[in-house]
Amino acid sequence: NVAGLKEAWTYHMKKMGDAVSSGFDGPPPGAPPGAGRPPGAPGAPADQNAAQAAQEGLFGGRSTGFSVSEVTPLVVNGVMYIGTPYGRVTALNPVTGEEIWNYRLPTGQPATRGVEYFPGDKQTPPQIVVGTSDAKLFTLDAKTGVLNTAFGIVDLNTPEITHNIPRASDSLSSPATMYGNLIIIGGRTSEGGGPGPAGDVRAFDIHTGKLAWTFHSIPQPGEANFGTWAGDSWKQRSGVNVWGFITVDAKRGIAYLPFGAPSGDAFGGDRLGDNLYGSSLVAVDARTGKYLWHFQVVHHDIWDFDVEAPPLLMDVKKDGRTIPAVAVIEKNSLLFLLDRVTGKPIYGVEERKVPASDVPTEKTSPTQPFPVKPAPLARQSMTMADIATVTPKLEAFCRKLVADNHVEMGSPFLPESYNHLRVNFPSSVGGALWGGASFNPKLGYLFVNVSDLGQLQGYKDPSSGPVGDIAGTNKFPGRSGPYVNLNPSGRFKDNALNMPCNQPPWGELVAVNVNTGDIAWKVPLGVTDNLPADKQKTGRPGIGGSIATAGNVVFVGATDDDRFRAFDARSGKELWAVKMQSAAAAV
């Protein structure tokens, strides 16, 4: 009956007098990349970070005066809880959209991706746990929205985290995760080079606000796995943080921590080595923070292939056994299925040779891990035979782009090149991203939406003379080390047409049978509205996760064509779609 769905209510997050947050205030149509962002804000023209995708008009944000919401609502005991990009936490009636209570933060914004729920115990009634953009942590009474003064407002910027560096901050961009009475948090740190705040994971007691444990995201002397950073390059290093979602196996008391790339996340010449726990999944004892095991998805990450999607827990039925498993999916769109107790791959992993960097002082890992099963979920390589031929205009632009800039193409993990451009798949926004996967246990199918979008970049020594290329030049100190980034816009696409330069599909919904490791089905996800009707089903880039239901339906928004869709989980057949006012995406 999904085709009968109709809009029930709308809740307007912005209230009278609310200011636009320091996040992305979408540019008007036709505005240049970065328009509408205040100087110094994430995604402003002088900053290149994960919000870069929004600069290119990929993921919504079309009207001025409003901020993009990335929140995943919680619905608990008949109440919906959300954070807004206007400095508020709100409780709603999920049936009517009626506001139950509304708490205005004294400073900052609630974590952009949501809040957490504590069910309460004999000591503390049910609470909403809120982390903020200015590195604060507090809880609200779930029934009334009143601040819990017993917990207070915890300042997360301790000297141990900031390294006593002025203006260093470890704010929250994703919700905390509860385990018993412990609030487990990651943080959002610097992505540029140079000294910065630590990306350590911490747990706080919900009754007292006191620190319960800390897990060092970069192993310290005397700890397990210390020594994967050359010299003292581990000291005061930033990045290697959990800016996405932490998952807890409550039965076993294991917390799964998905870590991002080290800073600078596009150049590693000043941090030679594998750089643990960068771009790794780490399992720790949720009670104590004690290290259990790790799996590094990318060695010495210079592609910004963060492991930030929520680690997905499931049972895999293989060879007559039921294996408690965790699925790890990241921007590179390689899906690793691991035994969640031991961290061992269920279908095997191979270390395969990958290209070396030719950038002076950079030294990439000679191999990278690839799962034997399943196959890559998104495009990993590119040749001239893959140039888009969707329209003559697009093909002509893309061929000229390649020829004029001497663009090199090739295999997975193609590193940045020196003095010319290369295209690497997927881009630094994926592939898959923090929306991650959903799962249908009855079918044994895991669902991931991916983008087939390339990253077009290269480096040049700024002292070697002017650079002439399609996008001009731009310096991002730290992220690209001492070099100039030849193509700051970064994407292998025609921005005017908003179409990638590789053949479609440009976005897909993928189902993986975890009991066999095989891809069950793949279908294009999204349409290109400005193409003729018979060519529109190209798939579209997108960011955001899916929802799997017990009725064998998969819901997904994410794509930049402004649709929200439902698919048959068994076959991938599209059952329903509705066009909205903007994309259901979260950058």
N, C-alpha and C positions, 0 to 999 in steps of 0.2 A: 504493500500500500504506500510505498515511499513517494510515488508520483503525486499523491494527494497532499503532500506537505505544503503548508502555507505559513506565512509570517504571523506569529502570534502577538509579539510586542517588540518595542524598541526602547532601550534605556539610553538616554543622552548623558554621557560621562561628564561633559563640560557644563559647569554651573555658572550662573551669573557672577562675573568678577574673577573667574578663574583665569590665570595667565597660562600661556602656552609653555609647556615644559622645555627644558634645554635639549630635548630629543628632537627628532626630525619633524619639522613643520613643513609639510609637503609643498613643493614649488607649484606655481601655476603652470598650465600646459605650455610647453615650448621653452620653459626657463632652462638656463644652463645647468649642468651638474653642480650640485651643492647649493643651489639657490634656496633661500628660505631657512637656512641653518645659521644660527648666530655664530660669530667668530669664536673658535675654540670649542664649540659643541661637537659631539660625536657626529661625523659625517660632514662637517663644514669643509669648504674647498681646501683648506690647509691640512686636513686630516684624512688619512686613508685607513679606514677600518672596516669592520663587518657591515656597517651601514652603507658602504659604497654601492651596494646593489640598488639601494633605494635612489641614489643619485641618478641612476640611469633610467629611472622610471619603470623598473622591473616589478616593483612590489608595492604599488598603491601610493597614497599620499598625494592627492591631486588638488586639494583645496587649502587655501591659506587660512590661518586663524585656528587650526586644530592640530592636535598631536596624534600620532599613530599609537594605537594600543596594541600591545603584544601579549596581553594577558590570557592565560588559560584559566577559566573560571573553576572554582571548586563548588560542588553542590553536596552538602552534608546535612542529613536530617531535615530535608525540605527547605534549606536556605542556601542561596548562592552568595559566594564571597568573591570580590574582585578588588584589585588595585587599579587606579586610573592614572593616566599620565598628567593629571592635574593636581597631584598632591593629596589624593584621597583614597581611603579604603572604605568600601561600601558593602553592605549586606542587602540582598534583594530577595523578593519572593520570586522563585523561578517560574512559577505558573503565570504570574501577572506582570512581572517586571517592576512591581511596586517596591519603593525603597523602604527598608526596615530601619537601618541606621546608617550614618555617614560620619566617618572620622576624618578630620582634616589634619594632615601632618604639620608639625610646627616648622620643619625645614625639609627640603629635599622631596624626592618622589619615591613611592613604593617601588620595589623591584619590578622591572618592566614585565616580567613573565608570570607574575602571580604571587600569591600568599600561601601559607601552609596552615593546616588545622591540627590542633592538639585536642584529643577527645575528653581530656580532664581526668582527674583522679581525686583521692580523698583530700589532697592538699590544695589543688588548684582547679577551678572550674574550667570548662572548655574554653580554649583560646584560639585567636587568629594570630599567627606569627608573621611579623612584618619585617623585612629587611629594606634598606633604603639606598638611594643613589648617593647619599652623603655618608655612607658607612655607619649607619645606626641599626640597632636591632631592638625590637620591643614586641610586646604582645598586647592584644585587645580582648576583652571579654566577648566571646562569640555571640552571646545573647544581646548585649547592650552596646558594644563598641567602645566601652570605657577602657582607658589605659590601665594596665596592670602595674601598679606602683611597687608591688613587691619585687617584680622583675626589674622594673625601671627601664631606662633607655641606655643600652650598652653601646659604648663607643668602640667600633671595631678597629680603628686605626691606632693600635698599640705600637710601642717602639719596636717590638719583635716583628711586627708585620711591615711597618714603614721603613725599617732600618734607619730611623731618624733622618730620613731624607725629606726636606721641606716640600710640602704640597703632595707628597706621595699618599695615595689613598687606595683602599681595598673595599670598594663599594659592592653592593649586591645587585645583579641584574636578573637573577632567577630566584625562585622561592627556596627557602630552607627545606630540609627533610627531617621529619620527626622519627625518632626511635625511642620508645619508652618516654622517659622524661628528658631526653637529650634533643636539642636543636642542632642539627648538623648543617653547616654552611660552607660554601665555597666563596668565590669572590671574583670581582672584575678588576684586573690589574692593567698595567701598561702593556701595549703591544710594540712599542718602540724600543730601541736599544738603550744602553747605558743603565746605570743603577735605577732600581725601582722597587716597589713593594713586593713582598713575598706572596706567592699564590697558595699558601698553606690552607688546609682544610681544618676547621675547628668545630668543636661541640660545646654547647652551653647548657647548663641546667635550667630548665624552664621554671623551676620554683624560685631560684635565687639569682639567676642571671650570671652566675659564676662560670668561668671557663672550666670545662671538664677534661678535655684533651685537645692536642694539636698534632696533626700529621704533616710533616714537612714535605712539600711538593717536590723539592730538590733534596735528595738525601744529604745529610750532614755527616761530618767526620765521625766514624764509629757506628753509623747506621748501615743497614743493609743497602747494597747497591750504590754506595758512595764510590766516586771515581770515574764516572762516565762523562765528565766535563774536563777538558784540558786545563791544566794549571789551576788558577784561581777563578776561572770564568764562571763558576757556580756562585760566587759570592755576590750578594745584592742583586742577583739576577731576577728579573720580573717575568711575567708570563707564567707558563706551567701552572695554570690555575683552572679551577672548575667554575667557568662562567655559565655553564648549562645546568643540567639536572642530575642530582645524586639519587641513586636507587638503593633501597635497603631490602634485603631478604630478612624479614622480621622473624621467621621461624628459626633461621640459623644465626641470626645476629651478625650478618655481614653487610657492610656498606660498600657500594661500588662507586668509585670516584673516577669520572671521565675527565682527564686533563687535556688542556689546550697546548698549543705550540709555545716554545720559549720565545722570549723577545731577544732581538728583533725577529719577528716571525717570517721575514722574507730573506734574511741574511744571517749566516751562522759562522762567518769567518772569525768571529771573536769568541766562539764557543764550540770549538772542535770536539768531536766525540758524539756518542749516541744521545746524550742529554736526557737521561732519566730524571723525572718521570714525564718528560714532555711527550705529548700525543700518545698517552698510554691510558689503559684502564687499570686501576689499582683497587684491589680488594683489601679492606681492613676490618678488624673487629669493631663493630659499631659501638660496643660498650667502652672500649679503651683507646681506639685509634691505632691499635697495633697492626703493623704490616703483616699481610697474609701471602699475597702473591701479586704479580703484575704481568701485563701483556702490553708490549709497546707496538702500536699499530704503524708508526712511522719513525724511523731512526733519523736523528739529526734533521728535524723538520724545518725546511725552508719554503714550504708551499702553503703554510697556514692551514694545514689539514687537521684542524682541531678535532679531538674526540669528545664532543660535547652533547651528543644526543643522549637521552636517558637510557642507561643500560637496561635492556628489556629482559625480564626473567620469564622463563617458560620451561616446560618439560619437553625433551626430545626423545622420541621413541625410535631406537636404533638397535638392530640386531637382537630384538627380543628384550632389550633393557630400556628402562626409563631413566634418562639422564637429566638431573637438574642443570639447566643451562642458562647462560647469559649471552645475549646477542649484542655485539659491538658494531655499530655502524657510524661512519664518520664522513667527512666531506669527500674523501677519495672514492666513496661508494663501494668499498670492499667490505663485505659482511663477514665478520668472524663469529662463529658459533663456538663458545667455550663452555667447558664444564665449570659451573659457577662455584664449586667447592675447591677445585684444584687449579683452575685457570688453564687447563690443557685443552687444545683444539679438538673438537669432536670429529671434524672431517679432514684434519691435517692442514698444516701451513708450510709453505716452501719459502726459503730465502732465495730470491731471484736477483740476478745482476740487473742493475739499472744504470743509466748514463751518468757520467761524472760531470761535475761543473767545470767550466773554463773561466770562471770569475776569479781573479787573483785573490789569494788568501782564503778562499772558500774550499772546503773539502767535504763533499757529500759522502754519505755511506755507500759503499760499493754494492750493497744489496738492500732489498726491502722485503717485508713479509707479504706473501700473497696466500689467501686461502685456496686450498685445493678445490673445495666446494664452499659456497656456490660461486658461479662465475661472476665477474664484475657486474654491478647493477646499472652502471652508467658508462658512457663512452670513456675510454682510457687513452686513446691514441687518435692520430689524424694524418691523412695523406691528401694530396691534391685530388685524388679520386673522390674524396668526401666533401669537396666544396659544394656549398648549397646551390642548387639549380631551381629553387622554388619559383623565382621570377628572373627574367633576363637582367633586370636592374640590380637585383641582389647579387646575382652571380658575377656581373661585371664589377660591382663594387668590391666584392671579396677577392676576386682574382687580382684586381689592381692593388688592393691592400697588401696582399702577399708579395706581389712582384715589386712594388715600390719600396717595401721595407725589408726585402730579402728575408722573409719570415721562414724560419725553420720549423719543421714538424717532426713528429716521431712518436716514441713509445711512452708508456706510463712513467711517471716521476721524471719527466724531462725538466732539468733545472733551468733557472734563469741563465741567459747567455750574455756574453760580453761583447759589446759594440754592435749588436743587432738583436732582432726580436725572435722569440720562439713562442709557439702556442702549445700550452699544456692542458690536458683534460684530466679531471674536471677543473673548474676555476676554483678560486679561494672561497667561493660561496657554495661550492658543491655542484654536481653530485647531490648527496643528501646533506642535511644540516641538522640543527638542534631539534627540529620537530621529530626526527627519528622515525620509529616504526610502531605499528600496532600489531596485534596478534589475535588470531582466532584459534583457540585450543582444540575445538572440535574438528576443524579441518587440518590443524597443524600448519596453517599458513601465516606467514609474517608479511606485512605490507609496508612498503617504503615508496614514497614519491621522490623522484630524482629529476635533476635538471641536466641536460646535455649542453653545457655552456663552457667555452674554452677561456683560458687565461692567456692574454697576449702581453708579454713583458720581456724586458731585457735591461741590462745595466751598462753604464758608461762612466769612465773616470771623468769627473767634472773639469779636471785640469787639462784635458786633452782637446779642448776646443768645443765649439757649438755643436748642438745636436739638432738635426732636422728630421722630423718624422711626423706622422699623422696627428699626434696629440700634443706636440710640444714637449717640453721637459718640466720636471718637477722634482724637488728634493724632498725626501721623507727621511730626515736624519734618524738613524737608528734602525728603522725597518729595513732599509736597503743598505745599511752600513755606510761606508764612505762614498757610495756611488750615486749617480743620478739614475732615476727610473725613466726609461725611455718612453713608456706609455702608461702614464698614471691612471687613465680610465680603465685599463686592465682587461677589458673583455674583447673577445674575438667575435665582433658583431658590427652590423651597420646600425649605429645609434639613431640615425634619422628614420629608418624603417622599423627600428626595434626588432630586428631579426638577426639571429646568430648566423655565422658564416659557414657552419657545418650543415650537412643534410639533416632534415628532421628524422626522427622526432626530437624536439627540443625540450620535452619533458615527458616523463612516463610514470605510471603507477605500476609497481612491480610486486608480484606475489612470489614468495619463496616457501617451498615445502621443507620445513626444518627437519622432518623425519627422513628425508632422502638427501637434502642439500641441493636439490635441483630447483631451478626457476620454474614455477608452475604456470605463470602467464605474465605477459607484459602488454600494456595498452597505452596509447598516447593519452596524455593528460593535459587538456587545454586546446584552445583554438586561437588562430590568428585572424581576428575579425576583419582586417583590412585586405585580406586575400579573397579571390573569387571563391564562391561557395564550395566548389569541388576540390579546393586546395587548402581549406581552412584547418583541417584536422592535423595540425602540425605538432601538437603538444606545445606547452609553454613552460618557460622557467618559473620556478616558484619556491617559496620557503614557508614551511609550516607542516605539521604532522597530520596524520589520518586518525580516524576513529573506527574501530571494528566492533560490530554488534553481534549479539548471540543469534540474531536472525539472519546471519550471513550477508550483511550489508557493510560496505566500507564507505564512510563519508570522508571527503577531503575538499578543502578550499585551496589555499596556498598560491595558486597560479595567478599570473598578472593579467589574466583575461577577465577577472572580476566574477568568476563563477564559483558556486558551491555545488558539489556533485555527490551522487551516490552510485556505487558500483556493486554488482553481484560478486561476492567474495569468492565464489566457486569458479567463475569463468572470466571475470574482468569486464563483463558487459555493463555499459553505462545505463543506469536505470532512470536517472533524473538529474536535472541541472537547473539552477536558477541563477540569473544574473543579478548582481548586487550593485550598490553604489560605488564600491571600491573593492580591492582585492582582500580576501580573507587570508592575509599573510602576516608573518611576524619576522622582521628583519633581524 
